[in-house]
Amino acid sequence: MMNPACNAPAGFHEGELAVQRRAGVARDAARLAGMLAPARLHGGVSRFLAERSFAAVTARDADGALWISPLAGPPGFLQAASPTALDVRALPAVGDPLQHLAAHQPVGLIVIEFATRRRVRLNGILSAASRDGLRIDVEQAYGNCPQYIQSRLLHATPGAPPGAEPVRHGSILTRDDIDLIGRSDTFLIGTTHPTRGNDASHRGGPPGFVRVEDGHLWWPDYQGNNMFNTLGNLHAEPTAALLFCDFATGRTLHLSGRAALEWTRTGIPGDDDRTGRRVHFLPRHLVAGRLLPLHADTVTAAPDNPPLTNRPCAP
């Protein structure tokens, strides 16, 4: 299958432009359009990738559901094979919803160094998938600012491999799921666009910044780079996926469903960064297990986390 992004024009798509206009930042965002130019994996970008041990990939399973899943390995598991191709010497864990990841589909990849609060996003097509790993033909690669990344030093988890414990599939959040969400200061979000392919992004804040009410999730949008890649995708296509990780235990919660951007009055309860924007997410499918082969013993909160402006809902 050809990647629908292959022949897409450069620059922002209609969803991103619509959100930028509504937020009143179109001029500021236009100055960043060059970041979306065709990718070149060389120099500092290729070195950054080669030194990392954590990434997450957005893709679809055999049934067409969108998921975002962790990928982990020792430094060197991400290698630029050429200025436009990335080799990933890792696969989603046994039991992960993307365990049987199929090639020839759009993917989004985010690579994060939590300890130094750095990240790079890559979008393209998964051109090959085998027992040895993945190859991504990269069309976009650009860095994001360190905002809202909690500092952690990740280590490989000793003991049983990911997927060794039972993995739960369902559609209804349990009390344990809600507790994990309520304790989380970080999650990853996968979104998609009909012609530009998939994207993987990061969201962070103080524990409790993601609220759970009546089976759905919502979180306030924070001030950022004004590109609105994620919210622009959601404006065009509501399909979305979330990944919550307990970095102390390796437990994970994958959610696949639909999300919508809501514009509110600025400063209402829950509008923690006073943007007048929040995202509502309704899960349709979930996978819960111990699928993260990394752990961190300590965390340092990001200095730019806005304080909560209302109490998180009790589970």
C-alpha positions as CSV (number, residue, x, y, z in Angstrom):
1,M,0.0,0.0,0.0
2,M,1.3,3.4,-0.9
3,N,1.7,5.8,2.0
4,P,-1.0,8.5,1.5
5,A,1.6,11.1,2.7
6,C,4.0,10.4,-0.2
7,N,2.4,12.7,-2.6
8,A,1.1,15.2,0.0
9,P,2.2,18.8,-0.3
10,A,4.7,20.2,2.1
11,G,3.5,22.5,4.9
12,F,0.6,22.4,7.3
13,H,-2.6,20.6,6.3
14,E,-6.1,21.9,6.6
15,G,-6.7,20.7,10.1
16,E,-3.6,22.3,11.5
17,L,-4.3,25.5,9.7
18,A,-7.9,25.6,11.1
19,V,-6.8,25.2,14.7
20,Q,-4.0,27.7,14.3
21,R,-6.5,30.3,13.0
22,R,-9.0,29.6,15.8
23,A,-6.2,29.9,18.3
24,G,-5.0,33.2,16.7
25,V,-1.4,32.0,16.1
26,A,-1.4,31.5,12.3
27,R,1.4,33.9,11.7
28,D,3.6,32.4,14.5
29,A,3.0,28.9,13.2
30,A,3.8,29.9,9.6
31,R,7.3,30.7,10.7
32,L,7.7,27.0,11.7
33,A,6.4,25.5,8.4
34,G,10.0,24.7,7.3
35,M,10.3,22.1,10.0
36,L,7.9,19.9,8.0
37,A,10.3,19.8,5.0
38,P,11.4,16.4,3.8
39,A,13.5,14.5,6.3
40,R,17.3,14.2,6.4
41,L,18.6,11.9,9.0
42,H,22.2,13.0,9.5
43,G,24.4,14.9,12.0
44,G,22.8,15.6,15.3
45,V,19.5,13.9,14.5
46,S,21.1,10.6,13.6
47,R,23.4,10.7,16.7
48,F,20.4,11.5,19.0
49,L,18.5,8.5,17.6
50,A,21.4,6.2,17.9
51,E,21.9,7.0,21.6
52,R,18.3,6.5,22.7
53,S,16.6,3.5,24.4
54,F,12.9,4.5,24.1
55,A,10.5,5.2,21.3
56,A,6.8,4.8,20.6
57,V,5.1,4.0,17.3
58,T,1.6,4.9,16.0
59,A,0.2,2.4,13.6
60,R,-2.9,0.2,12.9
61,D,-3.5,-3.4,13.8
62,A,-4.9,-6.0,11.4
63,D,-8.5,-4.9,12.2
64,G,-7.7,-1.3,11.4
65,A,-7.7,0.0,15.0
66,L,-5.1,2.8,15.7
67,W,-2.7,2.2,18.6
68,I,0.5,3.7,20.0
69,S,3.0,1.3,21.4
70,P,6.4,1.4,23.1
71,L,9.6,0.3,21.5
72,A,12.7,-0.2,23.6
73,G,16.2,-1.4,23.2
74,P,19.8,-0.7,24.1
75,P,21.5,2.4,22.6
76,G,22.0,1.7,18.9
77,F,18.6,0.0,18.4
78,L,17.6,3.1,16.3
79,Q,20.0,3.5,13.4
80,A,19.8,5.8,10.3
81,A,20.2,3.5,7.4
82,S,20.3,6.4,5.0
83,P,19.2,10.1,5.1
84,T,15.6,9.0,4.6
85,A,15.4,5.5,6.2
86,L,15.5,4.4,9.9
87,D,16.2,0.9,11.1
88,V,14.5,-0.1,14.4
89,R,16.0,-3.2,15.9
90,A,13.0,-3.8,18.2
91,L,9.4,-4.9,18.0
92,P,6.3,-4.4,20.1
93,A,6.2,-6.8,23.0
94,V,4.3,-10.1,23.0
95,G,0.7,-9.2,23.9
96,D,1.0,-5.6,22.6
97,P,-1.8,-4.6,20.3
98,L,0.8,-3.9,17.6
99,Q,2.7,-7.2,18.2
100,H,1.9,-8.3,14.6
101,L,2.7,-5.0,13.1
102,A,2.2,-5.1,9.3
103,A,4.4,-3.3,6.8
104,H,3.3,-1.0,4.0
105,Q,1.3,1.4,6.2
106,P,1.9,4.9,7.5
107,V,3.5,5.2,10.9
108,G,4.5,8.0,13.4
109,L,7.4,7.6,15.7
110,I,8.4,9.7,18.7
111,V,11.8,9.2,20.3
112,I,12.3,10.7,23.8
113,E,15.3,11.1,26.1
114,F,13.4,11.8,29.4
115,A,16.5,12.5,31.4
116,T,17.5,15.5,29.3
117,R,13.9,16.3,28.2
118,R,14.6,16.0,24.5
119,R,12.4,14.5,21.8
120,V,12.3,14.0,18.0
121,R,9.2,13.1,15.9
122,L,9.4,11.1,12.7
123,N,6.6,10.4,10.3
124,G,6.7,8.1,7.2
125,I,5.9,4.6,6.0
126,L,6.7,1.3,7.5
127,S,8.4,-0.3,4.5
128,A,9.5,-3.5,6.1
129,A,8.7,-5.6,9.3
130,S,10.4,-8.8,10.2
131,R,11.6,-10.8,13.2
132,D,14.7,-8.6,13.2
133,G,12.8,-5.3,13.5
134,L,11.4,-2.5,11.4
135,R,12.4,-0.2,8.6
136,I,10.7,3.2,8.3
137,D,11.0,5.4,5.2
138,V,11.0,8.7,6.9
139,E,9.3,11.7,5.3
140,Q,9.4,14.2,8.2
141,A,11.8,14.4,11.2
142,Y,11.9,17.3,13.6
143,G,12.6,18.1,17.2
144,N,10.2,19.5,19.7
145,C,10.8,21.7,22.8
146,P,11.4,20.2,26.2
147,Q,8.1,21.5,27.6
148,Y,6.2,19.3,30.0
149,I,8.6,16.4,29.9
150,Q,9.2,14.9,33.3
151,S,12.8,14.0,33.9
152,R,13.5,10.3,34.3
153,L,16.5,8.0,33.9
154,L,15.2,4.8,32.3
155,H,16.9,1.5,32.9
156,A,16.3,-2.0,31.4
157,T,13.9,-4.0,33.6
158,P,15.4,-7.2,35.0
159,G,13.4,-10.4,35.3
160,A,10.5,-11.6,33.3
161,P,10.3,-10.2,29.7
162,P,7.3,-7.9,28.7
163,G,4.2,-9.9,28.0
164,A,5.2,-12.7,30.4
165,E,2.2,-11.8,32.5
166,P,-1.5,-12.1,31.3
167,V,-2.6,-9.2,29.1
168,R,-6.2,-8.0,29.5
169,H,-8.3,-6.9,26.5
170,G,-11.5,-5.0,27.0
171,S,-13.5,-1.9,26.3
172,I,-14.4,-0.7,29.9
173,L,-11.9,1.1,32.2
174,T,-11.4,-0.7,35.5
175,R,-10.6,0.9,38.8
176,D,-6.9,-0.1,38.3
177,D,-6.9,1.6,34.8
178,I,-8.4,4.8,36.3
179,D,-5.9,4.7,39.1
180,L,-3.0,4.5,36.6
181,I,-4.4,7.4,34.5
182,G,-4.9,9.5,37.6
183,R,-1.3,8.9,38.8
184,S,0.2,9.6,35.4
185,D,2.3,12.6,34.7
186,T,3.0,11.5,31.1
187,F,1.1,9.9,28.2
188,L,1.7,9.4,24.5
189,I,-0.9,10.1,21.9
190,G,-1.2,8.7,18.4
191,T,-3.3,10.5,15.7
192,T,-3.9,10.2,12.0
193,H,-4.8,12.2,8.9
194,P,-6.5,10.9,5.8
195,T,-3.6,12.0,3.4
196,R,-0.7,12.8,5.7
197,G,-0.4,9.5,7.6
198,N,0.1,8.9,11.3
199,D,1.8,10.9,14.1
200,A,3.1,10.1,17.6
201,S,3.3,12.8,20.3
202,H,3.9,13.4,24.0
203,R,1.7,15.0,26.6
204,G,2.9,15.7,30.2
205,G,1.7,17.6,33.3
206,P,1.3,17.1,37.0
207,P,-0.3,13.9,38.2
208,G,-4.1,14.3,37.8
209,F,-3.9,16.4,34.6
210,V,-5.8,13.7,32.8
211,R,-9.3,13.5,34.2
212,V,-11.6,10.5,33.9
213,E,-15.4,11.1,33.9
214,D,-18.2,8.6,33.0
215,G,-15.9,6.3,31.1
216,H,-14.2,9.0,29.0
217,L,-11.0,11.0,29.5
218,W,-10.2,14.6,29.1
219,W,-7.2,16.9,29.6
220,P,-6.5,20.6,29.1
221,D,-4.3,21.6,26.2
222,Y,-1.2,23.6,27.2
223,Q,0.8,26.4,25.5
224,G,3.1,24.9,23.0
225,N,4.9,25.5,19.7
226,N,1.7,26.6,17.9
227,M,2.0,24.0,15.1
228,F,-0.9,22.0,16.5
229,N,0.1,18.8,14.7
230,T,-2.0,16.6,17.1
231,L,-5.0,18.9,17.4
232,G,-4.9,19.5,13.7
233,N,-5.1,15.8,13.0
234,L,-8.0,15.5,15.4
235,H,-9.8,18.4,13.6
236,A,-9.6,16.3,10.4
237,E,-10.0,12.8,11.8
238,P,-11.1,11.9,15.3
239,T,-9.4,8.5,15.5
240,A,-6.8,8.5,18.3
241,A,-4.8,6.2,20.5
242,L,-3.3,6.8,24.0
243,L,-0.5,5.0,25.9
244,F,-0.1,5.3,29.7
245,C,3.0,3.8,31.3
246,D,3.8,3.2,35.0
247,F,7.5,3.8,34.8
248,A,8.0,2.2,38.3
249,T,6.4,-1.2,37.5
250,G,6.4,-1.4,33.7
251,R,2.6,-1.6,33.6
252,T,1.0,-0.2,30.5
253,L,-2.5,0.9,29.4
254,H,-3.2,1.1,25.7
255,L,-6.4,2.8,24.6
256,S,-7.8,3.1,21.1
257,G,-10.9,5.3,20.4
258,R,-12.0,8.7,19.2
259,A,-11.0,12.2,20.4
260,A,-12.4,15.7,19.9
261,L,-11.1,19.1,20.6
262,E,-13.4,21.4,22.6
263,W,-13.0,25.1,22.8
264,T,-14.0,26.6,26.2
265,R,-14.0,29.9,28.0
266,T,-10.5,30.7,29.1
267,G,-9.8,30.1,32.8
268,I,-12.7,27.8,33.6
269,P,-12.0,25.1,36.1
270,G,-9.8,22.5,34.5
271,D,-8.3,25.0,32.0
272,D,-5.0,24.7,33.8
273,D,-2.8,26.6,31.3
274,R,-5.6,29.1,30.3
275,T,-5.7,28.1,26.6
276,G,-9.4,27.6,26.4
277,R,-8.8,24.2,24.8
278,R,-9.3,20.7,26.1
279,V,-9.5,17.2,24.4
280,H,-12.1,14.6,25.2
281,F,-11.3,11.0,24.4
282,L,-13.7,8.0,24.4
283,P,-12.0,4.7,24.5
284,R,-13.4,1.9,22.4
285,H,-10.7,-0.8,23.0
286,L,-8.1,-1.3,25.6
287,V,-5.1,-3.5,26.3
288,A,-3.6,-3.6,29.8
289,G,-0.5,-5.5,30.9
290,R,3.2,-5.2,31.8
291,L,4.6,-4.4,28.4
292,L,7.2,-1.8,29.1
293,P,10.7,-3.3,29.5
294,L,12.1,-0.1,31.1
295,H,11.7,1.5,34.5
296,A,12.8,4.6,36.4
297,D,13.3,4.9,40.1
298,T,12.8,8.6,40.4
299,V,11.1,11.5,38.6
300,T,11.7,15.2,38.5
301,A,8.7,17.2,37.5
302,A,9.0,19.5,34.5
303,P,9.4,23.1,35.7
304,D,6.7,24.4,33.3
305,N,3.9,22.1,34.5
306,P,0.8,24.3,35.1
307,P,-0.9,23.7,38.5
308,L,-4.2,21.8,38.5
309,T,-7.1,24.2,38.7
310,N,-9.7,21.7,39.9
311,R,-9.5,18.5,41.8
312,P,-9.2,15.3,39.7
313,C,-12.3,13.1,39.8
314,A,-12.1,10.2,42.3
315,P,-12.0,6.8,40.7
